[in-house]
Amino acid sequence: MEQKNEFDIGAFLLAIASGLVVVALVGTGAILLASGLSGGLGARGAGFFRVSLYLAAFLLASVLVGRVGLLALRRLRNRPEETARLRPLSIWLGLLLLAGWILSVTLAAVLNRGVFSQWFAIPFYLSSIGIPVYALTRLAAGGLDAGSSLRAWSALSAGMTVAPLLSILAEGLAVLLGIVVIAIYAALDPGRIQALQSLMEQVKRAASQEETLLLLGPYLTSPLALLGGLLLLSVVTPLVEETAKSLAVWLAWRKLASPAQGFALGALSGAGFALMEGLFISAAPNETWGFTLGIRAASASMHVLASAVIGWGIGMFAAQKRFLPMLGRYALGISFHGLWNACVVVTTFSSGRMLLPSAGSALPNVAASIFILGGFCFLGLLILAAPISLWGVNRWLQKSMPAMVENAETPPVENMVG
């Protein structure tokens, strides 16, 4: 008697969802292109070139997300499916990717200087963001069993689409809540409202950008501004974004066979998030475009490491029922993201105190210089720590994978406690 194959509702939903996302991405790109051609976004010069960069980003994202739909259709047709396992990143390949990345950043920055030559910078813009993301993904997930190809590509696509969307909504809600709190605080004292209205009028009448900065300087360099920036970018943002990126691993909860799979899927989700963030933040070419493209590689390492560590914890909880290590790794991933953002906030705030004319006396500027130097040094340590940590955890998981698989079905009692 022949055994009938059961209908895979999960693959069916993935095929539908990926198709809708591809249509949305291509449609958005087409709308931007049409607006640019009609002059709505500047059909000439930098405005239309920026539209073209967004269009290239949308097309690249649609191709990667479309891969999920093809794999889902392949599963629905009961075609054989291979296990997703990237090869480890070799030293020679790493050096080759490094050289290609440096060349891409350099060519993008040089070609962007000419009105005609800037159009040839588009592929190098894509490779400047994509090469480090690919290298970090190989460094984190190379040699590890990430499960099926559909699961791996779904994690990457979820990091590219679902995680950024949820993060934007949640962070926007947090900003809106902050504005409401500030409004309520100002409404409690009529004098604050009058002062705010007077400031707004002065800003409107400002004749130059320097005069505007002079008016806003005391507020932008206030300790309350630093506290608000740290609260939003070093607490709320890491908590929101890491939770959103971890959804791809949580959705594969029942199929996680080992902590290594959680680590690999988390890295893929973080890579997808880093790719989309890098593409859209960098789609603003200016005199410092080369620096912007270069620094996105460092941010990508942070996103991949934080998500991979959290996925590692989820994999331990799913395969070995170890709850406390999962909480510890969740806190570690969020803390790494928060420390990274804190360095950026403190450095930016301190730079503002030095540059704004209303920042105060020379003594605060000396302290600001110390904070800038300290922030850059600590951020440099984090940049070095990210790829080294990815490589170290990957090597450890590769060596311990056989033991983990053997103990996955009947974990020891001590592992169930944490």
Helices and strands as residue ranges (DSSP letters): H 9-38, H 46-76, H 91-111, G 117-121, H 122-141, H 149-160, H 162-187, H 190-204, H 209-220, H 223-231, I 232-236, H 237-251, G 253-255, H 259-281, H 289-320, H 323-355, H 362-407, H 413-417
